[in-house]
Amino acid sequence: MDVTNAFGREETVTKKSGAEELQEMARTAQVVKAFNTAFAHTMSTGQVLGDRITAFVAGDDKRAKERILRMARDIGFDAVDAGGLQSARWIEALGLFHIHLGYGQKMGPDTGIKLIHKGAVRSTNG
């Protein structure tokens, strides 16, 4: 599971993600991108201020990706299958944007990204 963000590569992140590069280096591994769009203190609950946030999960191996999706749901995230590992490019860009909002724009770490979509599990916290 790759939870990293590609600092210093912002201008090239949409050409090839860090997760794709990791997959190339570890050819026998099944790399799955996840959790990089959430700040560390939300990892134990998958929530910000009582509201579920989204864990975007991307990978080419169906079984590996399903394990991470299940883990994210078990923690409390709204887990979304974002497609193949190539989608990690967009997840990494979103992670960098979230960091920009939290720290660059001084919104702080009590922020989270939540995808609203048809079929999403609604939060029971209102």
N, C-alpha and C positions, 0 to 999 in steps of 0.2 A: 504494500500500500504506500503510495506516494502522497504525502501531506504537505509537500514543500511549495514555496512560492519562488519564482524565478527573479529575484532581485538583480538589478543590473542588466537584465535582458528585456526590459519592458518594450523596447522598440522591435524586438524580434519574436516576442512570445506567440504571435499568431502564425508564424511560419512553421515552427516546430516547438512543441512544449518540452519542458523539462522531463515530464513523464515519458514522452516518446523517446527522448534521448536516453533515459534510464532503461527503457525496454530494449533499446539497441545495444546497450552495454551488458545487460543481463538477459541474454537471449532465451535462456531456459526458464526464466521467471515469468509470471503472469502479472504484470504491473496493472494496478488499478489506482486511478486518481480519485481522491476524496478528502474531505475535511479541511482543505486549505482555505475555504471561504469563511471559516468560523474562527473567532478568537479563542485562545486556549481555555479561558475560564468557562466557556460554554460547552466544552467537550464532554463534560460529565452528565449534562442534562439535555443538550440539544435545544436549549431554550434561551431566550433573552427576555428579561422582564416578564416571565411567565408565558411567553408565546413561543411556539415551536418555530425553529428556523429550518432552512433547507440545507440538506447535505447533497451536493451534486456528485454523482458517481459515474466515472467513465472507465471503460476497459474493453479489451477485445475478447477476453476469456469469460464466457457466460457464467461458469461456476464460481470463479473468483469474484466476479462483480456481484453476483447474488449474495455471496458471503458478506461482502462489505455493505451492501444495501440492507441486509438483515441486521448487521451490527449497528448501523446508523439508526434504524427504526427502534431497535432494542434500547439504545441509549436515550431516544426521545426525539430525534430529528424527524422531519418530513423528508424522507429519502427519495431522490429522483434519479432515475436511470437517464444519464445524459448522453448515452450512445457509446460508440467505440472510443478507443484511446485518443484518437485524433481530436475529440471534443475537449480533451484536457487543455488544449490551447485556449479555449474560451473560459474554462473554469479557472485557469491560472490568471488570465486577464481580470476576471471578476474578483479573484482573491486580492490582487494588487489594488483594484479600485476600492474594495472594502477597507483595506489598510489605509489608503489615502483618505477615505471619509473618516475613519476612526481616529487617525493620528494627524494626518495632514490638514484636515478640515476641523480638527479638534472636537469631533463628536464623541470621542472616547470609545472604550472597548465594550460598553454596554449597547452595542449595535449588532444587528444581524441581518442577513439577507433571507428573504422569504419569497418563494415563488408561489404565486396564486395561479392555480390551474384547475381545470375541470378534472374531477376525480381525486383531488387532494384530500388528505385526511384532515378534517377540521380540528383545530385545537379545542380541548375541553376547558381551556382557561379563559373563555370569553372572546 
